[in-house]
């Protein structure tokens, strides 16, 4: 069973030199913990959230505020154009040179990034644009089931079968290489940062508290100007852009285009965020059972 610590014990365990990995569901308080460690004991905060890399959605993806970013070094936040592809492979290449600088404090909710960092990442050939287009059409016209049925049994049994992006990625790999994603993963190079070399912390305030935090955070985003941020994205908006996967982006754009009310957009965003948090917690239970758990007092 994973050890449970309170914040004071985690700060003590982190010391001044130990690399720290912090994950947890959206709105759980990960960034606040990372900033507290960096301010009290030093370190560079490194983003491990697949959507916070994009430059065009700061408020909506809950990137650190300019004030927070000034309190400690932050890296890999907002450094990618919203229409540019960015994968776990891109992130792993970006993070590699940062691990040997000031003590890294890697924080984010993308479990796949942490798995790649601590377990290694298979060097899979890139997917040709024509294959990706075929995959987009297959998913759109026939659904996730059609893709799942085309996968080898080993891969189908291993991936998150409820996540269309993960299923499509597995389909693309198999179609491109003639080899299942699971086989590629089993032939993986050593990790950049093994779990044994870091303090690995899973922040999870519990279901009910998390639901309340999700709702409060989106209301804070509305008060903090997220509609203006969405308005700034209108001219270049495309649902095909990688940054369009930011939770709430389609709903806010739909509201600005007069398709739904702001109240309806708010409700949909909160529901989508709750669903995302549920998927995250499922991943963490399966893949991060050995991580130290942060016991929150509220």
Residue, then its C-alpha position, 0 to 999 in steps of 0.5 A: x500500500x502506498x504511504x500517505x503523508x501530510x504536506x509537512x512530511x512531504x516538504x521534509x522528504x523533498x529536501x533540497x536535492x531530491x527530484x520531485x514528481x507531483x501528479x493528481x487529478x485536475x484542480x487537486x492543488x498540484x501546482x500550489x504544492x510544487x510552488x511551495x516546495x520550490x519556494x521553501x527548498x529550491x528547484x525548477x518547476x517543470x510542466x507535465x500537463x499536455x495542454x498547459x504547453x500551448x501558448x494560446x490558453x493560459x487561463x483555461x488550462x490553469x497555467x501558473x499566473x504571471x505572479x506565481x511564475x515570478x516566484x520560482x523558475x517555471x519551464x515548458x509552460x506555453x511554449x508551443x503554438x496552439x496549432x502545432x502537434x505535440x506528443x509525449x515524445x516531444x515532451x520527453x525530448x524537451x524535459x531531458x536537458x532540464x533534469x540536470x539543472x536545478x532540482x526538478x519539480x515535475x508537476x502535471x496531470x498527464x499520466x502518460x508523461x510521467x510513465x514515459x519519464x519514469x519507465x521510458x518511452x518506445x521510439x515509435x516512428x512518426x505517423x504519416x499525415x495520410x494515416x492520421x487522416x484515415x484514423x480521423x475519418x474512421x473514428x468520426x464515421x464508425x466510432x471507437x469500437x471500429x478502431x478497437x476491433x482492429x488492434x492486436x489483443x495485447x494492445x487492446x487489453x493494455x490501453x485506456x479503451x475509453x479514451x479515443x485519443x489513446x485508441x486512435x494512437x494505437x491504431x495509427x501505430x499498428x497501421x503505420x508500422x505493422x506492429x502493435x503498440x504494446x510490442x513497441x512499448x515492451x521494447x523500451x529504452x531506460x527511463x530518464x528519471x526512474x521512480x526510485x530516484x525521485x519523491x513521487x507524490x499523488x495529490x487527491x483530495x477525494x471525490x466530493x472535495x474535488x468536484x467542489x474544487x472543479x466548480x469553484x476553479x471554473x467560476x474563478x476562470x470566468x471571473x479572471x477573464x477566460x472569456x476574453x482569452x476565448x475571444x482572442x482565439x476566435x479568429x484562428x479557432x479550429x477544432x482540429x488544432x491540438x490546443x482545441x482539446x483544452x477542456x472548455x475551449x469548444x464550449x466557450x467558442x460555441x458561446x461566443x458564436x451565439x450557439x449556447x448561453x454562458x450558463x449552458x457553457x459553464x455547465x458543460x465545462x464543469x461536467x466535462x472536467x468532472x469526467x476528465x478527473x474521473x478518467x485521471x483517477x482511474x489511471x492513477x489507481x492502475x498505474x501509480x499505486x505505489x506513489x506517496x499520497x498527499x493527505x489534504x486536510x480539506 
